Amino acid sequence: MLRLPRDVYLQMVAHCFDGLPLEACGLLAGPPPAGEQTAQTAQTAQTATVCYPTANAAASARVYTVEPRDFLRADRDAESRGLEIVSVFHSHTHTDAYPSPTDVGQAPDPGWHYVLVSLRDVVPVVRSYLIVDGKVTEEPVVLE
């Protein structure tokens, strides 16, 4: 389960709208889980307390790549706060909030939460997934 405070949710969705017509992306950070993060511990509730909007280095409406310098800045800032990167998010501008084969193939960390923001309809749809060894499992998103 991924918990998102209202301000984090709004910042994430606003960044996705700002990125139109291209896909937008970013990172979410939160307190590290007790013990080592694995795909199994990712299935427990995780709260994302900070949103880091990043540039889409791919500059594409179909794929995203988190700008490496933005990732480094976010990771350093999170660490200085005693947090860690727990999620990557990106928008789908014309499709459902479900990971594409490219998204699944690029999922770098089985302990991360993969958040998709679909802007296909008038109201954005936000969903989160765990992606482990190519297997996609949806998890609840709770707004706080």
Rosetta blueprint (number, residue, H / E / L):
1 M L
2 L E
3 R E
4 L E
5 P L
6 R H
7 D H
8 V H
9 Y H
10 L H
11 Q H
12 M H
13 V H
14 A H
15 H H
16 C H
17 F H
18 D H
19 G H
20 L L
21 P L
22 L L
23 E L
24 A L
25 C E
26 G E
27 L E
28 L E
29 A E
30 G E
31 P L
32 P L
33 P L
34 A L
35 G L
36 E L
37 Q L
38 T L
39 A L
40 Q L
41 T H
42 A H
43 Q H
44 T L
45 A L
46 Q E
47 T E
48 A L
49 T L
50 V E
51 C E
52 Y E
53 P E
54 T E
55 A L
56 N E
57 A L
58 A L
59 A L
60 S L
61 A L
62 R L
63 V L
64 Y L
65 T L
66 V E
67 E L
68 P H
69 R H
70 D H
71 F H
72 L H
73 R H
74 A H
75 D H
76 R H
77 D H
78 A H
79 E H
80 S H
81 R L
82 G L
83 L L
84 E E
85 I E
86 V E
87 S E
88 V E
89 F E
90 H E
91 S E
92 H E
93 T L
94 H L
95 T L
96 D L
97 A L
98 Y L
99 P L
100 S L
101 P H
102 T H
103 D H
104 V H
105 G H
106 Q L
107 A L
108 P L
109 D L
110 P L
111 G L
112 W L
113 H E
114 Y E
115 V E
116 L E
117 V E
118 S E
119 L L
120 R L
121 D L
122 V L
123 V L
124 P L
125 V E
126 V E
127 R E
128 S E
129 Y E
130 L E
131 I E
132 V E
133 D L
134 G L
135 K E
136 V E
137 T E
138 E E
139 E E
140 P L
141 V E
142 V E
143 L E
144 E L
